[in-house]
């Protein structure tokens, strides 16, 4: 791999580097993913997406978080890839295969893409949790940073919408420092595969305000599966109906939880630019950083 073409895309600021391996194979190692995603030494993104051929759908979407870990689903990336492939095929409906399954995607008009993210899972084994718990009232508390005796928030809802989420319903999300508590919750022993963390506020009959700490990516402007998880949590608690709008720092996403248990996500998909990179040069930057950190230890 010398000069590798890429497309930079985003959904409400949740950004991706997209690599097309449908003609020439691309197999990324975790350090290569981290090198690409690095916002100082690489291109910079929340996730790296690799497109591959599959007999089961129009395209297979391999998803890597910025830390190099591979994940099963990403709602915003699904919309972006759907928009790209629909443009290629000159159609308004395609199918996407991910590790979570095959998803249907539709052109919703006015620059919006709708993706059926598949069935919602709420059993503790499917989150997964390390022990049996009620996922509607998880019995998990988060201490105030710097004051272990004071509870910052608790009683979250756990749900899997292609990947695991824990959702805290609070009165004032802005007072929760997710940059501090997010990584602690993400890696808590209760979540053996780590977990995405959302803090949400119900601000209307069909309106949710949310901010998200993404597993393996950190704070992001938007997270499609987190928007789905927020709606599921609010509806399961009887606080709103099965459809609504979730407002994230990057903007709004529409969510509908259908009676067949499938959840639909609607929002924009944007292409920022296209270019090429030399993975060897990016790796050298990472190795130099690792060497300098080691020498400074």
C-alpha positions in Angstrom: 0.0 0.0 0.0 1.7 3.2 -1.1 -0.7 6.0 -2.2 -4.1 4.9 -0.8 -7.2 6.8 -2.0 -9.7 7.8 0.7 -13.0 9.7 1.1 -13.6 11.8 4.2 -17.3 11.8 5.2 -19.3 12.8 8.2 -22.8 12.6 9.7 -23.4 15.7 11.8 -19.7 16.0 12.5 -19.2 12.3 13.4 -16.4 11.8 10.8 -15.0 8.8 8.9 -12.1 8.0 6.6 -13.6 5.6 4.0 -11.3 3.1 2.2 -12.6 1.1 -0.8 -11.4 -2.4 -0.9 -13.9 -3.7 -3.4 -11.2 -4.0 -6.1 -7.9 -4.1 -4.2 -7.8 -5.9 -0.8 -7.1 -3.8 2.3 -6.4 -5.5 5.6 -5.6 -3.0 8.4 -3.8 -3.6 11.6 -4.8 -1.7 14.7 -1.7 0.5 14.6 -2.5 1.4 11.0 -6.1 2.4 12.0 -4.8 4.5 14.8 -2.3 6.2 12.4 -5.1 7.1 10.0 -7.5 8.3 12.7 -4.9 10.4 14.5 -6.0 14.1 14.3 -2.4 15.4 14.7 -0.3 12.9 12.8 -2.8 11.3 10.4 -5.9 12.3 8.5 -8.1 12.4 11.6 -11.5 10.7 12.2 -13.7 9.0 14.7 -13.9 5.8 12.7 -12.2 4.2 9.8 -14.5 2.4 7.3 -13.4 -0.3 4.9 -15.8 -1.2 2.0 -15.7 -4.8 0.8 -17.6 -7.0 -1.5 -20.2 -9.4 -0.1 -22.8 -11.8 -1.7 -25.3 -10.9 1.0 -25.7 -7.1 0.3 -24.7 -4.3 -2.0 -21.6 -3.7 0.1 -19.9 -4.9 3.3 -18.9 -2.2 5.8 -16.0 -3.0 8.1 -15.9 -0.5 11.0 -12.9 0.4 13.2 -12.9 2.9 16.0 -10.1 5.4 16.3 -8.3 3.3 18.9 -8.0 0.4 16.3 -10.7 -1.8 17.7 -13.3 -3.3 15.3 -17.0 -2.8 16.1 -20.2 -4.2 14.7 -22.3 -1.1 13.9 -22.2 2.7 13.3 -25.4 4.5 12.4 -23.8 7.7 11.0 -21.3 5.7 9.0 -24.1 3.5 7.6 -25.9 6.6 6.3 -22.8 8.0 4.8 -21.9 4.7 3.0 -25.5 4.2 1.9 -25.5 7.7 0.4 -22.3 7.0 -1.5 -23.3 3.6 -2.8 -26.8 4.9 -3.8 -25.1 7.6 -5.8 -22.8 5.0 -7.5 -25.8 2.8 -8.4 -28.1 5.6 -9.2 -30.9 4.2 -6.9 -32.8 5.1 -3.8 -32.4 1.8 -1.8 -29.5 -0.4 -1.0 -28.5 -3.0 1.5 -25.4 -2.8 3.8 -23.8 -5.8 5.5 -22.0 -5.2 8.9 -20.9 -7.5 11.6 -24.3 -6.8 13.2 -26.2 -8.1 10.1 -27.7 -6.8 6.9 -29.3 -3.3 7.0 -31.7 -1.7 4.6 -31.0 2.0 3.7 -33.2 4.4 1.8 -32.9 7.9 0.3 -35.3 10.0 2.3 -35.1 13.0 0.1 -33.8 16.5 1.0 -30.4 15.2 1.8 -31.6 12.7 4.4 -30.8 9.0 4.5 -32.8 6.4 6.5 -31.2 3.2 7.7 -33.0 0.3 9.4 -30.5 -0.5 12.1 -32.2 -3.9 12.8 -33.8 -5.3 16.0 -33.3 -3.7 19.4 -31.9 -6.1 22.1 -32.6 -5.6 25.8 -31.7 -8.9 27.4 -28.7 -8.7 29.7 -26.8 -11.4 27.8 -27.3 -9.4 24.5 -25.9 -6.2 25.8 -23.7 -8.0 27.0 -23.3 -7.6 30.8 -21.0 -9.6 32.9 -23.8 -10.6 35.2 -27.6 -10.9 35.2 -29.3 -7.5 35.7 -32.5 -5.7 34.9 -31.5 -3.6 31.8 -34.4 -1.2 32.4 -33.0 -0.2 35.8 -29.4 -1.3 35.8 -28.4 -0.5 39.4 -25.2 1.2 38.4 -24.0 4.4 40.0 -21.3 6.9 38.9 -19.5 8.9 41.6 -18.8 12.6 41.3 -15.2 13.0 40.1 -13.0 13.9 43.0 -15.7 12.9 45.6 -16.2 9.1 45.7 -18.9 9.6 48.4 -21.2 11.7 46.1 -23.3 10.1 43.4 -23.2 12.0 40.1 -25.8 9.9 38.3 -27.2 6.4 38.3 -30.0 4.0 37.4 -29.2 3.9 33.6 -30.9 1.8 30.9 -28.8 -0.7 28.9 -29.6 -1.6 25.3 -27.9 -3.1 22.3 -28.7 -1.5 18.9 -25.9 -3.1 17.0 -23.4 -2.3 19.7 -23.8 -1.9 23.5 -25.0 1.3 25.1 -25.8 2.5 28.6 -28.1 5.6 28.8 -28.3 7.9 31.9 -31.5 10.1 32.0 -30.6 13.2 33.9 -32.0 16.7 34.5 -29.0 18.7 33.2 -26.6 16.8 30.9 -24.3 19.9 30.7 -23.1 19.4 34.3 -21.9 15.9 33.5 -18.2 15.9 32.5 -18.3 12.9 30.1 -14.6 13.4 29.2 -13.8 12.4 32.8 -16.5 9.8 33.7 -17.1 8.4 30.2 -13.9 6.3 30.0 -14.5 5.0 33.5 -18.0 3.8 32.6 -16.9 2.4 29.3 -14.3 0.1 30.9 -16.3 -0.9 34.0 -16.2 -4.6 34.8 -20.0 -4.8 34.2 -19.4 -4.3 30.5 -17.1 -7.1 29.2 -17.0 -5.7 25.6 -16.9 -2.1 26.9 -19.8 0.2 26.3 -21.0 3.5 24.7 -22.1 6.0 27.3 -25.0 8.5 26.8 -26.3 11.2 29.0 -29.7 12.4 27.9 -32.5 14.9 28.9 -36.1 14.6 27.9 -37.0 18.1 26.8 -40.3 17.5 25.1 -42.9 14.9 24.1 -40.8 13.8 21.2 -37.5 15.6 21.8 -34.3 14.4 23.5 -31.1 16.2 24.2 -28.0 14.0 24.4 -24.3 13.8 24.5 -22.2 10.7 24.0 -18.9 9.1 24.9 -18.3 6.5 22.2 -16.5 3.3 23.0 -13.0 3.5 21.4 -13.5 7.0 20.0 -14.3 9.3 23.0 -16.5 12.3 22.8 -18.1 12.8 19.4 -20.4 15.4 17.8 -23.0 12.7 17.0 -23.5 9.0 17.3 -26.3 7.3 15.4 -26.6 4.2 17.5 -26.6 6.4 20.6 -29.5 8.4 19.2 -31.3 5.0 18.8 -30.4 3.9 22.3 -31.6 7.2 23.8 -35.1 6.8 22.2 -35.3 3.2 23.3 -34.4 4.2 26.9 -36.9 7.0 27.1 -39.7 4.9 25.5 -39.0 1.9 27.8 -39.2 4.2 30.8 -42.6 5.5 29.5 -41.3 9.0 29.1 -42.0 9.4 25.4 -43.5 7.5 22.4 -41.7 5.2 19.9 -40.5 8.1 17.7 -38.7 11.3 18.2 -35.8 13.6 17.5 -32.5 13.3 19.3 -30.4 16.5 19.4 -26.7 15.9 19.7 -23.9 18.5 19.7 -23.6 18.1 15.9 -27.4 18.4 15.2 -30.6 16.4 15.2 -31.3 12.8 14.2 -34.7 11.2 13.7 -35.5 7.8 15.3 -38.4 5.5 15.0 -38.8 2.2 17.0 -41.3 0.2 15.0 -43.7 -2.4 16.3 -41.6 -5.2 14.7 -38.8 -4.2 17.1 -36.6 -2.7 14.3 -35.3 0.8 14.8 -34.9 3.3 12.0 -32.4 6.2 12.0 -32.7 9.3 9.7 -30.2 12.1 9.2 -27.8 13.7 6.8 -24.7 12.3 5.2 -21.9 14.5 3.9 -18.7 14.2 1.9 -16.0 16.6 3.0 -13.2 15.8 0.6 -11.2 13.0 -1.2 -7.5 12.4 -1.2 -4.7 9.9 -0.9 -2.2 9.0 1.8 0.9 6.9 2.4 0.3 4.5 5.2 4.1 4.1 5.7 4.5 7.8 6.4 1.6 7.7 8.9 3.1 4.7 10.7 6.4 6.4 10.9 4.8 9.3 12.7 3.1 7.0 15.2 6.4 5.1 15.8 8.3 8.3 16.4 5.7 9.4 18.9 5.9 6.0 20.7 9.7 6.2 20.8 9.7 9.7 22.2 7.1 8.8 24.8 9.2 5.8 25.8 12.4 7.9 26.0 10.6 10.5 28.2 9.3 7.9 30.6 
